[in-house]
Amino acid sequence: MARIGFAGLAAVATVLPTVVAAWWSFNRHEVFPVADNAWEVVSEVGTSAADYWCAAGDYAQRVLRVPAAQRIYIWKAIGPSVNRPSRKAVQFSLTPPPGADTSTGYSLSVKRAGDNLARHSAVWYCDQFDVDDIRRRW
């Protein structure tokens, strides 16, 4: 019986650092710092480009406290998460990745490193959620 208790405690201890390290955005997406100047937004079922940008902007506003006009860049386009290996994620930064094309496109996307929005524009996507959508996520 003591072995089962110890094994259970060991399992919780291995998961706990990851759970504690996550910051939850307004739209309930996990956000993890991945470098000094970069963070990762982890997908949920049905995550859209707007969801990723909302979480990235919310993190930049409430955690990093960057000004409204500060550009947020996709550092690494959508792909496997480094913090939740079974899920997809997008990495964002306040600086563009070296050599990336930072010209802005006509559609919202998370498929190209260098795509960028002003922090206030990214946060604007958080306001597009219906209150019922938020309640379902909680």
C-alpha positions as CSV (number, residue, x, y, z in Angstrom):
1,M,0.0,0.0,0.0
2,A,2.8,2.4,0.8
3,R,4.3,1.7,-2.7
4,I,1.1,2.8,-4.4
5,G,1.0,5.9,-2.3
6,F,4.6,6.8,-3.1
7,A,4.1,6.0,-6.8
8,G,1.0,8.2,-6.9
9,L,2.9,11.0,-5.2
10,A,5.8,10.6,-7.6
11,A,3.4,10.8,-10.6
12,V,1.9,14.0,-9.2
13,A,5.3,15.5,-8.5
14,T,6.4,14.9,-12.2
15,V,3.3,16.6,-13.5
16,L,3.1,19.5,-11.0
17,P,6.0,21.6,-12.3
18,T,4.3,21.8,-15.8
19,V,0.9,22.6,-14.4
20,V,2.3,25.3,-12.1
21,A,4.4,26.9,-14.9
22,A,1.4,27.4,-17.2
23,W,-0.3,30.8,-17.3
24,W,-3.9,30.8,-18.5
25,S,-5.1,33.4,-21.0
26,F,-8.5,35.1,-21.1
27,N,-9.7,32.4,-23.6
28,R,-8.4,29.6,-21.4
29,H,-5.3,28.7,-23.4
30,E,-2.1,27.7,-21.7
31,V,0.8,29.9,-22.2
32,F,4.4,29.0,-21.3
33,P,7.6,31.0,-21.5
34,V,10.0,29.2,-23.8
35,A,12.9,31.7,-23.9
36,D,13.8,35.1,-22.5
37,N,11.8,36.8,-25.2
38,A,9.4,34.1,-26.4
39,W,6.3,32.3,-25.2
40,E,4.2,29.4,-26.5
41,V,0.4,29.3,-26.8
42,V,-0.8,25.7,-26.6
43,S,-3.9,24.6,-28.6
44,E,-7.2,23.4,-27.3
45,V,-9.7,21.4,-29.4
46,G,-10.9,23.7,-32.2
47,T,-8.3,26.4,-31.6
48,S,-8.3,29.0,-34.4
49,A,-5.7,31.6,-35.4
50,A,-7.8,34.2,-33.5
51,D,-7.5,32.1,-30.4
52,Y,-3.7,31.9,-30.6
53,W,-3.4,35.7,-31.2
54,C,-5.8,36.4,-28.4
55,A,-3.8,34.4,-25.9
56,A,-0.5,35.8,-27.2
57,G,-1.8,39.4,-26.9
58,D,-3.3,38.8,-23.5
59,Y,0.0,37.4,-22.2
60,A,1.9,40.3,-23.7
61,Q,-0.5,42.8,-22.1
62,R,-1.0,41.3,-18.6
63,V,2.3,39.5,-18.0
64,L,4.9,41.3,-20.0
65,R,3.1,44.7,-19.7
66,V,4.1,45.8,-23.2
67,P,2.7,49.0,-24.8
68,A,-0.4,48.8,-27.0
69,A,1.6,49.5,-30.2
70,Q,4.3,46.9,-29.5
71,R,4.5,44.3,-32.3
72,I,4.1,40.7,-31.5
73,Y,5.7,38.3,-33.9
74,I,5.3,34.6,-34.7
75,W,8.6,33.2,-33.7
76,K,7.8,29.6,-34.6
77,A,4.7,28.8,-36.7
78,I,2.1,26.2,-35.7
79,G,3.7,22.9,-34.9
80,P,4.3,20.4,-32.0
81,S,4.3,22.0,-28.6
82,V,7.5,21.9,-26.6
83,N,5.5,21.9,-23.3
84,R,2.6,19.6,-24.3
85,P,4.1,17.2,-26.8
86,S,0.8,15.7,-27.9
87,R,-0.6,19.1,-28.8
88,K,0.0,21.9,-31.3
89,A,1.3,25.3,-30.4
90,V,2.6,28.6,-31.8
91,Q,5.5,30.5,-30.3
92,F,5.4,34.3,-30.2
93,S,8.1,36.9,-29.5
94,L,8.5,40.7,-29.2
95,T,11.2,40.5,-31.8
96,P,11.1,39.0,-35.3
97,P,12.9,35.7,-36.0
98,P,16.2,36.3,-37.9
99,G,15.7,36.6,-41.6
100,A,11.9,36.3,-41.4
101,D,9.6,38.2,-43.7
102,T,7.7,40.6,-41.4
103,S,5.4,42.1,-44.1
104,T,1.8,41.7,-43.0
105,G,-0.7,39.7,-45.0
106,Y,-4.4,40.1,-45.6
107,S,-5.7,37.2,-43.5
108,L,-5.1,36.1,-39.9
109,S,-2.8,33.2,-39.7
110,V,-0.3,31.3,-37.5
111,K,1.4,29.4,-40.3
112,R,4.3,31.8,-41.1
113,A,7.1,32.9,-38.8
114,G,7.4,36.7,-38.9
115,D,3.7,37.4,-39.2
116,N,2.9,40.0,-36.7
117,L,0.2,42.2,-35.0
118,A,0.3,45.1,-32.7
119,R,-0.4,44.0,-29.1
120,H,-3.7,45.9,-29.0
121,S,-4.8,44.2,-32.3
122,A,-4.0,40.7,-30.9
123,V,-6.0,41.5,-27.7
124,W,-8.9,42.7,-29.8
125,Y,-9.5,39.0,-30.8
126,C,-10.2,38.2,-27.2
127,D,-13.2,40.6,-27.4
128,Q,-14.7,38.5,-30.2
129,F,-15.7,35.6,-28.0
130,D,-19.3,35.1,-27.0
131,V,-19.9,34.9,-23.2
132,D,-21.3,31.4,-23.7
133,D,-18.1,30.3,-25.4
134,I,-16.1,31.4,-22.4
135,R,-18.5,29.6,-20.0
136,R,-18.1,26.4,-21.9
137,R,-14.3,26.6,-21.6
138,W,-14.5,27.0,-17.8
